[in-house]
Amino acid sequence: MQGSAIGSPIGHKCMLVAAKVLALSAVDLLQNPEVLKEARADLDRRLKDRTYTTRIPAGQKAPRSIR
């Protein structure tokens, strides 16, 4: 999504669709634990040789607004 869509009707619609997709994906995973196990195994395989490090500095506070 482009930054120009923030606060616009099309931006709002896109966010609603994205939220629905994420929510229904979670429902699918909760209803089928085997798929969740497979997804976790796939993630572990992909990240096997990687270490997670955050790019957010320690003590960084969340922004008050996106605008």
GUDO-813638 format. One record per atom (N, C-alpha, C, CB): z, y, x; residue number from 1; atom name. Coordinates in Angstrom, 1 decimal. Atoms other than C-alpha are relative to their C-alpha. Glycine has a CB too. Layout:
BEGIN
Z,Y,X,num,atome
Z,Y,X,NUM,CA;
...
//
This chain:
BEGIN
Z,Y,X,num,atome
0.0,-1.2,0.8,1,N;
0.0,0.0,0.0,1,CA;
0.0,1.2,0.9,1,C;
1.2,0.0,-1.0,1,CB;
0.1,-1.3,-0.8,2,N;
-0.8,3.5,1.3,2,CA;
1.2,0.9,-0.3,2,C;
-1.3,0.7,-0.3,2,CB;
-1.1,-1.0,0.1,3,N;
1.8,6.2,1.8,3,CA;
-0.3,0.9,-1.2,3,C;
0.3,0.7,1.2,3,CB;
0.4,-1.0,1.1,4,N;
-0.1,8.4,-0.7,4,CA;
0.3,-0.6,-1.4,4,C;
-1.5,0.4,0.1,4,CB;
-0.3,0.6,1.3,5,N;
0.7,5.9,-3.5,5,CA;
1.5,0.1,-0.4,5,C;
-0.4,-1.4,0.0,5,CB;
-1.5,-0.1,0.3,6,N;
4.5,6.6,-3.2,6,CA;
0.2,1.0,-1.1,6,C;
0.7,0.4,1.3,6,CB;
-0.3,-0.9,1.2,7,N;
5.7,8.1,-6.5,7,CA;
-1.1,0.1,-1.0,7,C;
0.3,1.3,0.5,7,CB;
1.1,-0.1,1.0,8,N;
2.3,7.7,-8.2,8,CA;
0.0,-1.2,-0.9,8,C;
-1.4,0.0,0.8,8,CB;
0.1,1.1,0.9,9,N;
1.6,5.5,-11.2,9,CA;
-0.5,-1.3,0.6,9,C;
-0.8,0.3,-1.2,9,CB;
0.5,1.2,-0.6,10,N;
-0.5,3.1,-9.2,10,CA;
0.9,-0.6,1.0,10,C;
-1.4,0.3,0.7,10,CB;
-1.0,0.5,-1.0,11,N;
2.2,2.8,-6.5,11,CA;
1.1,-0.7,-0.8,11,C;
0.5,1.2,0.8,11,CB;
-1.0,0.6,0.8,12,N;
4.7,2.0,-9.2,12,CA;
-0.5,-1.4,-0.5,12,C;
0.4,0.9,-1.2,12,CB;
0.5,1.3,0.5,13,N;
2.5,-0.7,-10.7,13,CA;
-0.1,-1.0,1.1,13,C;
-1.4,0.2,-0.6,13,CB;
0.1,0.9,-1.1,14,N;
1.9,-2.2,-7.3,14,CA;
1.4,-0.6,0.4,14,C;
-0.6,0.7,1.2,14,CB;
-1.4,0.5,-0.4,15,N;
5.7,-2.4,-6.6,15,CA;
0.5,-1.0,-1.1,15,C;
0.9,1.2,0.1,15,CB;
-0.5,0.9,1.0,16,N;
6.3,-4.0,-10.0,16,CA;
-0.7,-1.4,0.2,16,C;
-0.4,0.5,-1.4,16,CB;
0.7,1.3,-0.2,17,N;
3.6,-6.7,-9.3,17,CA;
0.6,-0.7,1.2,17,C;
-1.5,0.2,0.3,17,CB;
-0.6,0.6,-1.2,18,N;
5.1,-7.3,-5.8,18,CA;
1.4,-0.6,-0.3,18,C;
0.1,1.0,1.1,18,CB;
-1.3,0.4,0.4,19,N;
8.6,-7.6,-7.3,19,CA;
-0.1,-1.3,-0.8,19,C;
0.8,1.1,-0.8,19,CB;
0.1,1.2,0.9,20,N;
7.4,-10.1,-9.9,20,CA;
-0.5,-1.2,0.9,20,C;
-1.1,0.2,-1.1,20,CB;
0.4,1.1,-0.9,21,N;
5.6,-12.2,-7.2,21,CA;
1.2,-0.6,0.8,21,C;
-1.1,0.5,0.9,21,CB;
-1.1,0.4,-0.7,22,N;
8.7,-12.3,-5.1,22,CA;
1.0,-0.8,-0.8,22,C;
0.7,1.2,0.7,22,CB;
-1.0,0.7,0.9,23,N;
11.0,-13.2,-8.0,23,CA;
-0.5,-1.4,-0.5,23,C;
0.2,0.9,-1.2,23,CB;
0.5,1.3,0.5,24,N;
8.7,-16.0,-9.3,24,CA;
-0.1,-1.0,1.2,24,C;
-1.3,0.2,-0.6,24,CB;
0.0,0.8,-1.2,25,N;
8.4,-17.3,-5.7,25,CA;
1.4,-0.6,0.2,25,C;
-0.5,0.7,1.2,25,CB;
-1.4,0.4,-0.2,26,N;
12.2,-17.5,-5.5,26,CA;
0.3,-1.1,-1.1,26,C;
1.0,1.2,-0.1,26,CB;
-0.2,0.9,1.1,27,N;
12.3,-19.3,-8.9,27,CA;
-0.6,-1.4,0.4,27,C;
-0.6,0.5,-1.3,27,CB;
0.7,1.3,-0.4,28,N;
9.7,-21.9,-7.6,28,CA;
0.8,-0.7,1.0,28,C;
-1.4,0.4,0.5,28,CB;
-0.7,0.6,-1.1,29,N;
11.8,-22.5,-4.5,29,CA;
1.3,-0.6,-0.5,29,C;
0.3,1.0,1.1,29,CB;
-1.2,0.5,0.5,30,N;
15.0,-22.9,-6.5,30,CA;
-0.2,-1.2,-0.9,30,C;
0.7,1.1,-0.8,30,CB;
0.3,1.1,0.8,31,N;
13.4,-25.3,-8.9,31,CA;
-0.4,-1.2,0.7,31,C;
-1.0,0.4,-1.1,31,CB;
0.5,1.2,-0.8,32,N;
12.0,-27.5,-6.1,32,CA;
0.6,0.1,1.4,32,C;
-1.6,0.0,0.0,32,CB;
-0.7,-0.1,-1.3,33,N;
14.4,-27.9,-3.2,33,CA;
-0.8,-0.6,1.1,33,C;
1.3,-0.7,-0.1,33,CB;
0.8,0.6,-1.0,34,N;
11.9,-30.1,-1.4,34,CA;
-1.0,1.1,0.6,34,C;
-0.8,-1.2,-0.5,34,CB;
0.9,-1.1,-0.5,35,N;
9.5,-27.1,-1.1,35,CA;
0.7,0.9,0.9,35,C;
-0.7,0.7,-1.2,35,CB;
-0.8,-0.9,-0.8,36,N;
12.3,-25.0,0.2,36,CA;
0.3,-0.6,1.4,36,C;
1.3,0.3,-0.7,36,CB;
-0.3,0.7,-1.3,37,N;
13.1,-27.6,2.9,37,CA;
-1.3,0.0,0.9,37,C;
0.4,-1.5,-0.2,37,CB;
1.2,-0.1,-0.8,38,N;
9.4,-27.7,3.9,38,CA;
-0.3,1.4,0.5,38,C;
-1.2,-0.4,-0.9,38,CB;
0.2,-1.4,-0.5,39,N;
9.2,-23.9,4.1,39,CA;
0.9,0.3,1.2,39,C;
0.3,1.0,-1.2,39,CB;
-0.9,-0.3,-1.1,40,N;
12.3,-23.8,6.3,40,CA;
-0.4,-0.7,1.3,40,C;
1.4,-0.5,-0.4,40,CB;
0.5,0.7,-1.2,41,N;
10.9,-26.5,8.6,41,CA;
-1.2,0.7,0.6,41,C;
-0.4,-1.5,-0.4,41,CB;
1.2,-0.7,-0.5,42,N;
7.6,-24.6,8.8,42,CA;
0.5,1.3,0.8,42,C;
-0.9,0.4,-1.1,42,CB;
-0.5,-1.2,-0.7,43,N;
9.5,-21.4,9.7,43,CA;
0.6,-0.3,1.4,43,C;
1.0,0.7,-0.9,43,CB;
-0.6,0.5,-1.2,44,N;
11.6,-23.2,12.3,44,CA;
-1.0,-0.4,1.1,44,C;
1.0,-1.1,-0.2,44,CB;
1.0,0.4,-0.9,45,N;
8.5,-24.7,13.8,45,CA;
-0.8,1.2,0.6,45,C;
-1.0,-0.9,-0.7,45,CB;
0.7,-1.2,-0.4,46,N;
6.7,-21.3,14.0,46,CA;
0.8,0.9,0.9,46,C;
-0.4,0.8,-1.2,46,CB;
-0.9,-0.9,-0.8,47,N;
9.7,-19.5,15.5,47,CA;
0.7,-0.7,1.1,47,C;
1.0,0.7,-0.9,47,CB;
-0.7,0.9,-1.0,48,N;
10.7,-22.3,17.9,48,CA;
0.3,0.7,1.3,48,C;
-0.8,-1.3,0.2,48,CB;
-0.1,-0.6,-1.4,49,N;
10.1,-20.3,21.1,49,CA;
0.2,1.5,-0.1,49,C;
-1.3,-0.3,0.7,49,CB;
-0.3,-1.4,0.1,50,N;
11.0,-16.9,19.8,50,CA;
1.4,0.3,-0.3,50,C;
-0.9,0.6,-1.2,50,CB;
-1.3,-0.5,0.3,51,N;
14.2,-14.9,19.7,51,CA;
-0.1,1.3,-0.8,51,C;
0.8,0.2,1.3,51,CB;
0.1,-1.2,0.8,52,N;
14.8,-12.3,17.0,52,CA;
0.9,1.1,0.7,52,C;
0.5,-0.3,-1.4,52,CB;
-0.7,-1.2,-0.4,53,N;
15.8,-8.9,18.2,53,CA;
-0.4,1.2,-0.9,53,C;
-0.3,0.4,1.5,53,CB;
0.3,-1.1,0.9,54,N;
16.0,-5.9,15.9,54,CA;
-0.4,1.2,0.8,54,C;
1.3,0.3,-0.8,54,CB;
0.5,-1.3,-0.6,55,N;
14.2,-2.7,16.7,55,CA;
0.8,1.2,-0.5,55,C;
-1.5,0.2,-0.3,55,CB;
-0.8,-1.1,0.5,56,N;
16.8,-0.7,14.8,56,CA;
1.2,0.2,0.9,56,C;
0.5,-0.3,-1.5,56,CB;
-1.1,-0.3,-0.9,57,N;
19.2,1.0,17.1,57,CA;
1.4,-0.3,-0.6,57,C;
0.0,1.4,0.6,57,CB;
-1.4,0.2,0.5,58,N;
22.9,0.1,16.8,58,CA;
0.6,1.3,-0.5,58,C;
0.9,-0.6,1.2,58,CB;
-0.6,-1.2,0.6,59,N;
24.7,2.5,14.5,59,CA;
-1.0,0.8,-0.8,59,C;
0.6,0.8,1.1,59,CB;
1.0,-0.7,0.8,60,N;
21.5,3.6,12.8,60,CA;
0.3,0.0,-1.5,60,C;
-1.4,-0.5,0.3,60,CB;
-0.3,-0.1,1.5,61,N;
22.2,4.8,9.2,61,CA;
-1.4,0.0,-0.7,61,C;
0.8,1.2,-0.3,61,CB;
1.2,0.0,0.9,62,N;
19.7,4.2,6.4,62,CA;
-0.4,1.4,-0.4,62,C;
0.2,-0.9,-1.2,62,CB;
0.4,-1.3,0.4,63,N;
17.6,7.2,5.5,63,CA;
0.4,0.3,-1.5,63,C;
-1.5,0.2,0.1,63,CB;
-0.5,-0.3,1.3,64,N;
18.8,9.1,2.4,64,CA;
-1.2,0.1,-1.0,64,C;
0.6,1.4,0.0,64,CB;
1.1,-0.1,0.9,65,N;
15.3,9.5,1.0,65,CA;
-1.3,-0.3,0.8,65,C;
-0.1,1.4,-0.6,65,CB;
1.2,0.3,-0.7,66,N;
11.8,8.4,1.8,66,CA;
-1.0,1.2,0.0,66,C;
-0.8,-1.2,-0.7,66,CB;
0.9,-1.2,0.0,67,N;
10.4,11.8,1.1,67,CA;
0.6,1.1,0.8,67,C;
-0.2,0.5,-1.4,67,CB;
//
